[in-house]
Amino acid sequence: MPTFGDWLRQERQKRGIHIVVLEKKSGVSRSMISRIERNDAKSAAKDAATVRDLAKALNVPDVQAFAAAGLWPEGLTTEDAERELRIKALPPNLQAVVNALIEALERAKG
């Protein structure tokens, strides 16, 4: 099974984008991009904000990049998964607040 690093390298090369260009477009350092592509930076490949920045720079849908990074929760609808992934991109303290609000809304629905 391909890793996020494999996917990233393939998408970057398919578009003819050099690592330096991807660095400038995404704000992710070229050393980090290189480490992700070599599968040496597994934690960065699981960081929703990094994945989203790289997807945006490559002009690919967030959900495609999140799926490649293994951040797409199985069994969720596209809408639910996109919401979950947006929440994961927030700082931890805000994640807790948003999750509490969602739970309260779901309880209120019945």
Backbone as numpy.savetxt, mean C-alpha at the origin, in Angstrom:
# Nx Ny Nz CAx CAy CAz Cx Cy Cz
5.03 -17.69 -5.53 4.18 -16.50 -5.53 5.07 -15.26 -5.53
4.80 -14.33 -6.44 5.64 -13.12 -6.50 5.46 -12.26 -5.25
6.53 -11.61 -4.87 6.49 -10.70 -3.72 6.11 -9.30 -4.19
5.88 -8.42 -3.23 5.61 -7.03 -3.58 6.82 -6.44 -4.30
8.02 -6.81 -3.87 9.24 -6.34 -4.53 9.30 -6.77 -5.99
8.92 -8.02 -6.26 8.88 -8.51 -7.64 7.88 -7.70 -8.46
6.70 -7.50 -7.87 5.66 -6.73 -8.55 6.13 -5.30 -8.83
6.74 -4.68 -7.83 7.20 -3.30 -7.97 8.22 -3.18 -9.10
9.20 -4.06 -9.11 10.22 -4.02 -10.17 9.57 -4.20 -11.55
8.66 -5.16 -11.64 7.99 -5.42 -12.92 7.19 -4.20 -13.39
6.44 -3.61 -12.50 5.62 -2.44 -12.87 6.51 -1.25 -13.24
7.57 -1.06 -12.49 8.50 0.06 -12.77 9.16 -0.14 -14.13
9.65 -1.35 -14.38 10.33 -1.62 -15.65 9.36 -1.59 -16.82
8.14 -2.08 -16.61 7.13 -2.06 -17.67 6.87 -0.63 -18.14
6.96 0.31 -17.22 6.70 1.71 -17.53 7.98 2.46 -17.92
9.10 1.77 -17.87 10.37 2.40 -18.23 10.80 3.49 -17.25
10.45 3.31 -15.98 10.76 4.31 -14.96 12.02 3.88 -14.20
13.01 4.72 -14.17 14.24 4.46 -13.42 13.97 4.68 -11.94
14.72 4.00 -11.10 14.55 4.13 -9.64 14.65 5.59 -9.19
15.55 6.36 -9.78 15.72 7.77 -9.39 14.43 8.55 -9.67
13.81 8.27 -10.81 12.55 8.94 -11.17 11.45 8.52 -10.20
11.39 7.23 -9.90 10.37 6.75 -8.96 10.57 7.37 -7.58
11.82 7.54 -7.19 12.13 8.20 -5.92 11.55 9.62 -5.89
11.78 10.36 -6.96 11.29 11.75 -7.02 9.77 11.81 -7.05
9.15 10.91 -7.79 7.69 10.92 -7.91 6.98 10.43 -6.65
7.61 9.47 -5.95 6.93 8.85 -4.82 7.32 9.42 -3.46
8.53 9.99 -3.38 9.04 10.44 -2.09 9.65 9.31 -1.28
9.70 8.10 -1.86 10.33 6.95 -1.21 11.78 6.91 -1.70
12.73 6.81 -0.79 14.14 6.87 -1.18 14.49 5.73 -2.13
15.47 6.02 -3.00 15.87 4.98 -3.96 16.47 3.78 -3.25
17.14 4.01 -2.12 17.68 2.85 -1.39 16.54 1.99 -0.86
15.46 2.62 -0.39 14.31 1.85 0.09 13.64 1.11 -1.06
13.48 1.78 -2.20 12.88 1.13 -3.37 13.71 -0.08 -3.76
15.02 0.10 -3.80 15.92 -0.98 -4.15 15.80 -2.13 -3.15
15.74 -1.80 -1.88 15.60 -2.84 -0.84 14.27 -3.58 -0.98
13.20 -2.84 -1.28 11.89 -3.49 -1.48 11.97 -4.44 -2.67
12.56 -3.96 -3.77 12.66 -4.79 -4.97 13.52 -6.03 -4.75
14.49 -5.95 -3.86 15.34 -7.10 -3.53 14.73 -7.94 -2.41
13.56 -7.53 -1.94 12.87 -8.21 -0.85 13.64 -8.15 0.46
14.41 -7.08 0.64 15.16 -6.86 1.87 14.43 -5.92 2.83
13.30 -5.37 2.41 12.59 -4.39 3.24 11.13 -4.81 3.38
10.92 -5.96 3.99 9.57 -6.51 4.10 8.65 -5.61 4.90
9.18 -4.93 5.92 8.30 -4.06 6.70 7.83 -2.87 5.87
8.70 -2.33 5.03 8.29 -1.20 4.16 7.28 -1.67 3.14
7.40 -2.91 2.67 6.46 -3.45 1.70 5.09 -3.70 2.33
5.01 -3.68 3.65 3.74 -3.85 4.36 3.22 -2.53 4.92
3.92 -1.45 4.64 3.51 -0.14 5.12 2.55 0.47 4.09
1.30 0.66 4.49 0.27 1.12 3.56 0.62 2.46 2.91
1.19 3.37 3.67 1.53 4.69 3.11 2.61 4.56 2.04
3.62 3.73 2.27 4.68 3.52 1.28 4.12 2.88 0.03
3.29 1.86 0.22 2.68 1.17 -0.93 1.83 2.15 -1.73
1.06 2.97 -1.03 0.20 3.95 -1.72 1.04 4.98 -2.48
2.12 5.46 -1.88 2.98 6.44 -2.55 3.60 5.86 -3.82
4.03 4.62 -3.74 4.63 3.96 -4.92 3.57 3.73 -6.00
2.37 3.31 -5.59 1.29 3.09 -6.56 0.94 4.38 -7.29
0.83 5.45 -6.53 0.50 6.74 -7.13 1.58 7.17 -8.12
2.84 7.00 -7.75 3.95 7.38 -8.62 3.98 6.54 -9.89
3.56 5.28 -9.79 3.52 4.39 -10.95 2.22 4.52 -11.74
1.30 5.30 -11.20 -0.01 5.49 -11.83 -0.78 4.17 -11.95
-0.77 3.41 -10.86 -1.55 2.18 -10.79 -2.55 2.32 -9.64
-3.68 1.64 -9.73 -4.67 1.74 -8.66 -4.09 1.27 -7.33
-4.44 1.98 -6.27 -3.99 1.61 -4.92 -4.27 0.14 -4.63
-5.49 -0.29 -4.97 -5.89 -1.65 -4.61 -5.01 -2.69 -5.30
-4.53 -2.40 -6.51 -3.64 -3.32 -7.20 -2.32 -3.45 -6.42
-1.79 -2.32 -6.00 -0.54 -2.33 -5.22 -0.76 -3.00 -3.87
-1.88 -2.69 -3.21 -2.15 -3.30 -1.91 -2.30 -4.82 -2.04
-2.93 -5.28 -3.10 -3.06 -6.72 -3.32 -1.68 -7.35 -3.52
-0.83 -6.69 -4.29 0.52 -7.20 -4.52 1.32 -7.26 -3.22
1.06 -6.32 -2.32 1.78 -6.26 -1.05 1.17 -7.17 0.02
0.07 -7.82 -0.34 -0.58 -8.70 0.63 -1.38 -7.94 1.67
-1.76 -6.73 1.34 -2.53 -5.90 2.28 -4.02 -5.92 1.98
-4.45 -6.77 1.04 -5.85 -6.85 0.66 -6.48 -7.97 1.49
-7.29 -7.63 2.48 -7.89 -8.66 3.33 -8.84 -9.56 2.55
-8.68 -10.86 2.68 -9.54 -11.81 1.98 -10.96 -11.76 2.53
-11.93 -11.97 1.64 -13.32 -12.03 2.05 -14.02 -10.69 2.15
-13.29 -9.60 1.94 -13.91 -8.28 2.01 -14.31 -7.82 0.62
-15.35 -7.01 0.56 -15.72 -6.40 -0.71 -14.66 -5.36 -1.06
-14.66 -4.93 -2.30 -13.72 -3.91 -2.72 -13.88 -2.66 -1.86
-15.11 -2.27 -1.61 -15.37 -1.07 -0.80 -14.84 -1.24 0.62
-15.11 -2.39 1.23 -14.62 -2.65 2.59 -13.10 -2.68 2.64
-12.49 -3.36 1.67 -11.03 -3.46 1.64 -10.38 -2.10 1.44
-10.95 -1.30 0.54 -10.39 0.04 0.33 -10.48 0.87 1.60
-11.59 0.75 2.32 -11.74 1.47 3.59 -10.70 1.00 4.60
-10.53 -0.31 4.71 -9.55 -0.87 5.64 -8.14 -0.39 5.30
-7.81 -0.36 4.03 -6.48 0.05 3.62 -6.24 1.54 3.86
-7.28 2.34 3.69 -7.14 3.77 4.01 -6.90 3.96 5.50
-7.59 3.17 6.30 -7.43 3.26 7.74 -6.01 2.86 8.14
-5.48 1.80 7.51 -4.12 1.34 7.81 -3.07 2.39 7.48
-3.39 3.30 6.57 -2.44 4.34 6.19 -2.39 5.48 7.21
-3.34 5.49 8.14 -3.39 6.54 9.16 -2.40 6.24 10.29
-2.01 7.27 11.02 -1.20 7.02 12.23 -2.00 6.15 13.21
-1.32 5.34 14.00 -2.01 4.39 14.90 -3.07 5.03 15.80
-2.80 6.22 16.32 -3.79 6.84 17.21 -5.08 7.18 16.45
-4.96 7.60 15.19 -6.15 7.89 14.40 -6.85 6.62 13.94
-6.08 5.56 13.70 -6.69 4.28 13.34 -7.66 3.84 14.42
-7.24 3.98 15.68 -8.09 3.57 16.80 -9.37 4.39 16.85
-9.26 5.69 16.62 -10.44 6.57 16.64 -11.40 6.20 15.51
-10.86 6.04 14.31 -11.71 5.70 13.15 -12.38 4.35 13.35
-11.63 3.37 13.82 -12.21 2.04 14.05 -13.31 2.09 15.11
-13.11 2.89 16.15 -14.14 3.04 17.19 -15.40 3.69 16.62
-15.22 4.68 15.76 -16.38 5.32 15.13 -17.13 4.36 14.22
-16.40 3.58 13.45 -17.03 2.61 12.55 -17.82 1.58 13.36
-17.21 1.08 14.44 -17.90 0.11 15.30 -19.17 0.71 15.88
-19.10 1.96 16.32 -20.28 2.63 16.90 -21.37 2.78 15.84
-21.00 3.14 14.63 -21.98 3.28 13.54 -22.61 1.93 13.20
-21.81 0.88 13.18 -22.34 -0.45 12.88 -23.29 -0.92 13.96
-22.97 -0.62 15.23 -23.87 -0.99 16.33 -25.17 -0.20 16.24
-25.08 1.07 15.84 -26.27 1.91 15.73 -27.19 1.43 14.61
-26.60 0.85 13.57 -27.41 0.33 12.45 -28.25 -0.86 12.88
-27.78 -1.56 13.89 -28.56 -2.65 14.42 -28.00 -3.96 14.14
